[in-house]
Amino acid sequence: MDLDVKGRVFVLTGATRGLGLATAEVLVADGARVLVSGRNQDSVDSAVASLVEIGGAGAARGQAADNGDSHAAGRLVAEAKDTWGRLDGVLVSVGGPPGGTVSDMTDEQWLTAFDSVFLGAVRLARTAAAALEDGGSIAFVLSTSVRQPIAGLAISNGLRPGLAMVAKNLADELGPRGIRVNGLLPGRVATERVAELDASTGDAAAAQAAATAQIPLGRYGLPSEFGRVAAFLLSPAASFVSGAMVPVDGGMSRGL
């Protein structure tokens, strides 16, 4: 399928590895231009280099940015427009908050996660919306915890469903301008983050086996499998999809 993204410009946060980087790879392979961000400059530079290998010179730029920084959204949108003269879509992705139970997590951990995971995502979407035109798109990388809690991830369980409702609200608000807003609900995808979560249990192999047993397809997903779905939702190929929460979880979520 032709995603019709050649020459289009996308900003992707948290895209120096994992799901964000996988999405950027699909976009540049189809001729898009991407601005990727992450907290560490070395990781940003490495991601940009790998994307240029796929998409050619000028396919990617990078910026070290923390979504919790109130100025980050404006800088990212401005750089994309200054570099390529347009903005067509944004993938809003942030690193997962620390694991733990509701009883264990401190006020400071909740507030820090709220600033980056929730408010940072809302701020980026709001800033991007002001710059997007008819045909633009915003996609939030959320989690299957939007629909059912994940054991040991209390903060994520608390924040992701709220962001899903923000995405639904934005789809209503921006729809009349021709801008689409959707959410992606990844399950167990073989990223560094998921490997870290498995290892944090003290027995990564047992954790992976237990999780795999809950997935009808019987395996973890690949980042590239998520990336293709995310790129599709961002692209004009999904021009009549908005306000949707799309699971990419191998059938793990049990609700409709």
C-alpha positions in Angstrom: 0.0 0.0 0.0 1.2 3.5 -0.8 0.9 5.5 2.4 1.1 8.8 0.3 3.7 10.3 2.7 6.4 11.2 0.2 7.5 14.7 1.0 5.3 15.0 4.1 6.8 16.0 7.4 6.2 14.3 10.8 7.5 15.0 14.3 7.9 11.9 16.5 8.8 12.2 20.2 10.4 9.4 22.2 11.6 8.1 18.8 15.3 7.3 19.4 14.4 3.6 20.0 11.5 1.2 20.3 8.1 2.0 18.9 8.8 5.6 18.0 11.9 4.7 16.0 10.1 1.8 14.3 7.4 4.2 13.1 10.0 6.7 11.9 11.7 3.9 9.9 8.5 3.1 8.1 7.8 6.7 7.3 11.2 7.6 5.9 11.2 4.3 3.9 8.1 5.7 2.1 9.7 9.1 1.4 8.6 11.1 4.4 10.7 13.6 6.4 10.9 13.1 10.1 12.1 15.1 13.2 12.7 12.7 16.0 13.3 13.6 19.7 14.6 11.9 22.8 16.2 12.9 26.0 19.8 12.0 25.2 21.6 13.7 22.4 23.8 10.7 21.6 20.7 8.6 21.1 19.1 11.2 19.0 22.2 11.4 16.7 22.3 7.6 16.4 18.7 7.4 15.5 19.0 10.2 12.9 22.0 8.4 11.3 20.1 5.1 11.1 17.1 6.9 9.5 19.2 8.7 6.9 20.6 5.3 5.9 17.0 4.3 5.1 15.6 7.4 3.7 18.6 9.2 2.3 20.2 12.6 2.9 17.8 15.0 4.5 15.3 12.4 5.5 15.7 13.0 9.2 16.7 15.5 11.8 16.8 15.2 15.6 16.5 17.3 18.7 17.2 16.4 22.3 14.0 17.2 24.2 12.2 16.2 27.3 8.4 16.2 26.9 8.1 17.4 30.4 9.9 20.7 29.4 7.2 23.3 28.7 9.2 24.7 25.8 10.0 21.4 24.1 6.8 21.2 22.0 7.2 24.7 20.6 10.8 24.0 19.7 10.0 20.7 17.9 7.2 22.1 15.8 9.2 25.2 15.0 12.2 23.2 13.8 10.1 21.0 11.6 8.5 23.9 9.9 11.7 25.9 9.6 13.5 22.9 8.1 10.9 21.6 5.7 8.3 24.4 5.5 5.4 22.2 6.6 4.0 19.9 9.3 1.7 17.0 8.4 1.6 14.9 11.6 2.8 14.1 15.0 3.4 10.9 16.9 3.2 11.6 20.6 5.2 9.0 22.5 7.0 9.2 25.8 9.0 6.8 27.9 7.0 4.7 30.4 6.9 5.8 34.0 8.5 3.7 36.7 6.8 0.5 37.7 5.2 -0.3 41.0 1.9 -0.5 42.9 -0.4 2.3 43.8 0.6 1.9 47.4 4.3 2.0 46.6 4.5 5.0 44.3 5.3 8.4 45.9 3.7 11.8 45.2 6.9 12.9 43.5 6.8 9.9 41.2 3.2 10.6 40.3 3.9 14.3 39.7 7.0 13.7 37.6 5.2 11.2 35.4 2.2 13.5 35.1 4.4 16.3 33.8 6.1 14.1 31.1 3.6 11.4 30.3 0.3 13.3 30.5 0.8 17.1 30.4 3.8 16.9 28.0 1.7 14.8 25.6 -1.2 17.2 25.8 1.0 20.2 25.3 2.6 18.6 22.2 -0.7 17.7 20.7 -2.1 21.2 21.4 1.0 22.9 19.9 0.9 20.6 16.8 -2.8 21.2 16.3 -2.2 24.9 16.0 0.3 24.2 13.2 -1.5 21.5 11.3 -3.7 22.0 8.3 -6.5 20.1 6.7 -5.3 16.5 6.3 -3.0 16.6 9.3 -2.9 13.9 11.9 -2.0 13.3 15.6 -1.4 9.8 17.1 -0.8 9.1 20.7 1.2 6.0 21.7 -0.7 4.8 24.7 -1.0 1.2 26.0 -3.5 -1.7 26.5 -3.8 -0.3 30.0 -6.3 2.1 28.4 -8.7 -0.8 28.5 -7.4 -3.1 31.3 -4.8 -2.5 34.0 -1.3 -4.1 33.7 0.0 -5.5 36.9 2.9 -3.5 38.5 2.4 -0.4 36.3 0.1 1.7 38.5 1.1 5.1 37.2 0.8 4.1 33.6 -2.6 2.5 34.4 -3.7 5.8 35.9 -2.5 8.2 33.2 -3.0 6.4 29.9 -6.8 6.1 30.0 -6.9 9.9 30.7 -4.8 10.5 27.6 -7.1 8.3 25.6 -10.0 10.5 26.5 -8.0 13.6 25.6 -7.4 12.0 22.2 -11.1 11.4 21.8 -11.9 15.0 22.8 -9.3 16.3 20.4 -10.8 14.2 17.6 -14.1 16.0 18.1 -12.4 19.5 18.4 -10.1 19.2 15.4 -12.3 17.1 13.1 -14.0 20.2 11.6 -10.6 21.4 10.5 -9.8 18.1 8.8 -7.3 17.0 11.4 -7.5 13.4 12.6 -6.6 12.2 16.1 -6.1 8.6 17.1 -4.5 6.4 19.8 -2.4 3.3 19.5 -2.6 0.6 22.2 0.6 -1.5 22.0 0.7 -4.7 24.0 3.8 -6.8 24.6 6.1 -5.7 21.8 9.8 -6.7 22.0 11.3 -3.3 22.8 14.0 -2.3 25.2 11.3 -1.0 27.6 9.4 -4.3 27.7 12.7 -6.2 28.2 13.4 -4.0 31.1 10.0 -4.6 32.6 10.5 -8.4 32.2 13.9 -8.2 33.8 12.6 -6.1 36.7 10.5 -9.1 37.9 13.7 -11.0 38.7 13.1 -13.8 36.2 12.8 -12.3 32.7 12.2 -15.7 31.0 9.3 -16.6 33.3 7.8 -13.1 32.9 8.0 -13.4 29.1 6.5 -16.9 29.2 3.6 -15.8 31.4 2.9 -12.8 29.2 3.1 -14.9 26.0 0.5 -17.3 27.4 -2.0 -14.4 27.4 -1.4 -13.5 23.7 -3.5 -15.5 21.2 -0.8 -15.2 18.6 1.6 -16.8 21.0 4.5 -14.4 20.8 5.6 -10.8 21.5 5.2 -8.4 18.7 8.0 -6.8 16.7 8.6 -3.1 16.8 8.3 -3.0 13.0 4.8 -4.5 13.3 3.7 -1.6 15.5 5.5 0.9 13.3 3.6 -0.1 10.2 0.2 0.4 12.0 1.3 3.7 13.5 2.6 5.0 10.1 -0.7 4.0 8.5 -2.7 5.9 11.1 -0.6 9.0 10.6 -0.8 8.8 6.8 -3.4 10.0 4.3 -4.1 6.2 3.7 -6.1 6.4 7.0 -8.0 9.6 5.9 -11.3 8.5 7.4 -10.0 7.0 10.7 -10.3 9.4 13.7 -11.1 9.1 17.3 -10.1 5.4 17.3 -8.1 3.5 19.9 -6.3 0.8 17.8 -4.8 -2.2 19.7 -1.5 -3.6 18.4 -1.3 -6.5 20.8 -1.7 -9.9 19.1 -5.2 -10.2 20.4 -4.2 -9.9 24.1 -6.8 -7.4 25.1 -10.0 -9.2 25.9 -12.5 -6.4 25.6 -14.1 -5.3 22.3 
